[in-house]
């Protein structure tokens, strides 16, 4: 029980820090300062930054200006806590679990950075790929032919380059394809295709019913990847 409690705390902290890191990536001018409210710019106290609990006690609003805090912040923290607990339940090996938890931190950071900037940070994407490669090589069961597992990502990268260079349309960034390429290392081609299909459906729903003109695709890919990976563990 204590193990799962600690894993839940780790997940919430990782989700909170990943979102904070992504915000600082998108707004480098605040890197030398403490965390601030998005609306009023007031410096936040340590109590305000407690994952989930701070949001609940503040009733979802900034303590200084009263503006509403987006629910995606605590929901992401809860999702990361669930992910770490479920991964801990299915993964007894400490090394394997460490890479699995590192993978969710990097995935959430990538998703949030893409949401804020419509750009996928290359260094974090490389680290995510390194995590999936280590898991594939040393811990997880081999899912099949590696080249075949790369196929969904290669198709997506090719489509993104074709759309940008030939059609002069940016329907999807190459960063999304490289994420799928790395995801295929641990999911295998079959489950990667299912994850991409689920993410595409979610993206289409957001486009149809949302108010945003440009919809970042990576957040949907990240959610689908993490859920599918937990399912097949």
VOVEX-462761 format. One record per residue (C-alpha): residue in three letters; x, y, z. Coordinates in steps of 0.5 Angstrom, whole numbers, plus 500, padded with zeros to 3 digits. Example, Ala and Ser with C-alpha at 12.3 -4.5 7.8 and 13.67 -1.06 7.14 Angstrom:
BEGIN
  residuo   px   py   pz
      ALA  525  491  516
      SER  527  498  514
REM end
This chain:
BEGIN
  residuo   px   py   pz
      UNK  500  500  500
      UNK  506  505  502
      UNK  509  503  495
      UNK  503  505  491
      UNK  502  511  495
      UNK  509  514  494
      UNK  508  512  487
      UNK  502  516  486
      UNK  505  522  490
      UNK  511  521  485
      UNK  506  521  479
      UNK  503  528  481
      UNK  509  531  482
      UNK  512  529  476
      UNK  506  531  472
      UNK  506  538  476
      UNK  513  539  474
      UNK  512  537  467
      UNK  507  542  466
      UNK  511  547  469
      UNK  517  546  465
      UNK  513  546  459
      UNK  511  553  461
      UNK  518  555  462
      UNK  520  552  455
      UNK  514  556  452
      UNK  516  563  456
      UNK  523  563  457
      UNK  523  570  460
      UNK  520  567  466
      UNK  526  562  467
      UNK  530  566  472
      UNK  523  567  476
      UNK  519  564  481
      UNK  512  561  478
      UNK  507  566  477
      UNK  499  566  476
      UNK  498  566  468
      UNK  493  572  469
      UNK  496  577  474
      UNK  503  575  474
      UNK  503  574  482
      UNK  509  570  485
      UNK  506  563  487
      UNK  507  561  494
      UNK  509  553  495
      UNK  503  552  498
      UNK  499  554  491
      UNK  504  549  488
      UNK  502  543  491
      UNK  499  538  486
      UNK  492  537  486
      UNK  491  539  493
      UNK  493  546  492
      UNK  487  547  486
      UNK  482  544  491
      UNK  483  548  497
      UNK  483  554  492
      UNK  477  552  489
      UNK  480  552  482
      UNK  482  559  482
      UNK  488  564  483
      UNK  488  566  491
      UNK  491  573  488
      UNK  486  575  483
      UNK  481  570  483
      UNK  481  568  476
      UNK  479  561  474
      UNK  485  556  474
      UNK  484  551  468
      UNK  482  544  470
      UNK  487  541  465
      UNK  493  542  470
      UNK  490  538  476
      UNK  487  533  471
      UNK  494  531  468
      UNK  497  531  475
      UNK  491  525  477
      UNK  493  522  470
      UNK  500  521  472
      UNK  499  519  479
      UNK  494  513  476
      UNK  499  512  471
      UNK  505  511  476
      UNK  501  507  480
      UNK  498  502  475
      UNK  505  501  472
      UNK  508  500  479
      UNK  502  494  480
      UNK  504  491  473
      UNK  512  492  473
      UNK  516  489  479
      UNK  523  491  477
      UNK  525  498  480
      UNK  529  499  474
      UNK  524  498  469
      UNK  519  502  473
      UNK  524  508  473
      UNK  524  508  466
      UNK  517  508  465
      UNK  516  513  470
      UNK  521  518  466
      UNK  517  516  460
      UNK  511  519  462
      UNK  514  525  465
      UNK  517  526  458
      UNK  511  525  454
      UNK  507  530  459
      UNK  512  535  458
      UNK  512  534  450
      UNK  505  534  450
      UNK  504  541  454
      UNK  510  544  450
      UNK  506  542  443
      UNK  500  545  446
      UNK  503  552  448
      UNK  508  553  442
      UNK  505  548  437
      UNK  513  546  437
      UNK  516  539  439
      UNK  522  540  443
      UNK  528  536  440
      UNK  532  534  446
      UNK  526  532  450
      UNK  523  528  444
      UNK  530  524  444
      UNK  530  523  451
      UNK  523  520  450
      UNK  526  515  445
      UNK  532  513  449
      UNK  527  511  454
      UNK  523  507  450
      UNK  529  504  447
      UNK  532  502  454
      UNK  525  499  455
      UNK  525  495  449
      UNK  532  493  449
      UNK  533  491  457
      UNK  526  490  460
      UNK  520  489  455
      UNK  518  483  451
      UNK  520  484  444
      UNK  514  486  440
      UNK  516  483  433
      UNK  521  486  428
      UNK  524  493  429
      UNK  523  495  422
      UNK  516  493  422
      UNK  515  497  429
      UNK  518  503  426
      UNK  513  503  420
      UNK  507  507  423
      UNK  512  513  425
      UNK  516  513  418
      UNK  509  513  414
      UNK  507  519  419
      UNK  514  523  418
      UNK  513  522  410
      UNK  506  524  410
      UNK  508  531  414
      UNK  514  532  410
      UNK  510  531  403
      UNK  504  536  406
      UNK  509  541  408
      UNK  514  541  402
      UNK  509  539  396
      UNK  502  541  398
      UNK  505  547  402
      UNK  500  545  408
      UNK  502  544  415
      UNK  497  539  417
      UNK  502  535  422
      UNK  509  536  424
      UNK  514  531  423
      UNK  515  531  431
      UNK  509  528  431
      UNK  511  522  427
      UNK  518  522  431
      UNK  514  521  437
      UNK  510  515  434
      UNK  517  512  431
      UNK  519  512  439
      UNK  512  509  441
      UNK  512  504  436
      UNK  519  501  439
      UNK  515  499  446
      UNK  508  498  443
      UNK  509  495  436
      UNK  506  496  430
      UNK  499  493  431
      UNK  498  497  438
      UNK  501  504  435
      UNK  496  504  429
      UNK  491  503  434
      UNK  494  509  439
      UNK  494  513  432
      UNK  487  512  430
      UNK  484  513  437
      UNK  488  520  438
      UNK  486  522  431
      UNK  479  521  433
      UNK  480  525  439
      UNK  483  530  435
      UNK  477  530  430
      UNK  472  531  436
      UNK  476  537  439
      UNK  476  540  432
      UNK  469  539  431
      UNK  466  541  438
      UNK  472  546  440
      UNK  474  553  439
      UNK  481  553  437
      UNK  483  554  430
      UNK  489  550  430
      UNK  489  543  434
      UNK  496  540  437
      UNK  496  533  435
      UNK  501  531  440
      UNK  497  531  446
      UNK  492  526  443
      UNK  498  522  441
      UNK  501  522  448
      UNK  494  520  452
      UNK  493  515  447
      UNK  500  512  447
      UNK  500  512  455
      UNK  493  509  456
      UNK  495  503  450
      UNK  501  502  453
      UNK  498  501  460
      UNK  493  496  457
      UNK  498  492  454
      UNK  503  491  460
REM end
